[in-house]
Amino acid sequence: MRPTPLTTRKAGATLAALMLSATLAACQPQTSAAGAATPTSVPAPTDQTSTAAGESTDGSTGGSTASTTGASTSQASAPQGLESFYSQTIDWKDCSDGTSPFQCGTVTVPLDYEHPDGRTITIALKKLPASDSNAEHGSLFINPGGPGGSGIQDLEAQATTLPEGLRTAYDVIGFDPRGVGQSTPITCWTEQDIHQILTDAQNGKLSDVVPSNTASSKSLSVQEKMDRGAANAARCAQHSEVPELLDHVGTHDVARDLDILRATNGNAKLNYLGTSYGTYIGAIYADLFPAHVGRTVLNAAMNPSRYRTDSDAEVVAFKEATLRQYVEHCQAQNGCPLTGSTDEAVAQLAAFVDGLDQAPLTVPDSDATVNTQDATAVIQRLAVKQPDWDALTAMLTPAITNHDGTLMAKAKQGSNKSSTMPVEAAVNIANSEIMFAAVICNDDPDTGGTASDWDAQSAAEKKSYPFFGGTSNAMEAYCRGWGHRGQIPPQETHAEGSAPILVVGLTKDSRTLYPWAQSLTDQLDNGHLLTVKGYGHGASGSCAGAAMIDFLVNGTVPAEGTTCAAEPQPAAGGTEG
């Protein structure tokens, strides 16, 4: 870590933002005569391109325009030993699945960048060509997050809603990171396994082979979580075509793949839109290849300088604080089933939910039930993620007073589509869940903790945060059993000398916390923060969308301190942020 203070390193970027501030008024939320932000239901990016008449940065001082280069140029700039990979040319063809107007292609990359002459793997890409066949800015690569998310599937899902400004300016490219989807995959499941997962879903049971279920479970001991990690690793090594890939799916590997994708697609600069975990990829890429950074947006930013256990602990604290706000709201209304002080009410709710594994909620004239995992998911969604506090109170009242789970079971069913999911889709989701854990384990070296250490930490966290606490070190225990760990510790991400990078943070985002976006912006040599006030995961709404599109299309950096309102606002309860 460099001794130079972050505030000093940011002086140049801050000055540049201040110089642009007068020209960026159009990026502020539009208000009505009553002063409220004009509502829209369009998530970011929106189809409304900003018309702000601000200066656009050029390739040296702002968002850059990607230029097309030949293979020889790409090869000349290739890291030593990787020339053959950088000199490839993507053979874009009509996709075998018949989807139009998409084109598909593949690129070969090293399995292990420390040994590029060894085994290789394949990265799959899908392109939506620019609508006017020009693509004046070259290509825009996207990643939807995860880890384990498919950029190809994300592009297919979003193609019809992409803003016209992006569709005209860019060929939009989605890619499946190594281990995921159509790229050389990590495979962990037989068809029999998948049928069992679907059967479990039909019976209201979350499969114990899914890492996130293991990590979130409060009923499993640390040793059981380690055992599950070891069992899953063995299963993946058995069924994967390239079992060695388990040791090479970390974000640094993905970022290096992405630079090869950039070069083989003929782009001198990488234009990139990453969401959630996709921001982690983008930040690491910028730090490894600052000279290759084009116009980059990191929406719902993570903080690469934090260990996963520390980040999870921060999320627990945030969710518990929001839940306490809900409890206070509930108790201010007539008929709230939670009694006593705020502390007592939260403890009451936690004890009630924890008891549902032994005595699940029932539904009159139905075999539907609601267990601890089900209730926790519903409460987390309605209290924290997508607040509807009055609806949550309406569910909890019969559940706590009469053990009637009718309303909560309906909410559970509304969010659980897995029971009717085709086997192929279930396979993709199951493997994506495994990849989520595999990447996390690859990104964080083992911290050397013991089972007794983790048990003590869990107990202390549960005492401080009775409802959500007790699981923040669960992934560390799972990864200990998994065994395929990285060697590079989390560290600050600077990207010295890069073009401007737009970091977007949502103040009430419970998955990627707003302080993470603030920290990443401060770490980056040329980071700029767009603040979005409200709930959700990732920026949404016309104001934030317009600012991001204006940056990607025109290179316009939002003025320092630019703030937008999230859209839509919560259905009921909660505060804007």
Beta strands, then each sheet from edge to edge (+ up, - down):
strand 1: 93-94
strand 2: 103-110
strand 3: 120-128
strand 4: 139-143
strand 5: 171-176
strand 6: 270-275
strand 7: 293-299
strand 8: 361-362
strand 9: 369-370
strand 10: 501-508
strand 11: 527-535
strand 12: 563-565
sheet 1: 1+ 2- 3+ 5- 4- 6- 7- 10- 11- 12-
sheet 2: 8+ 9-
end
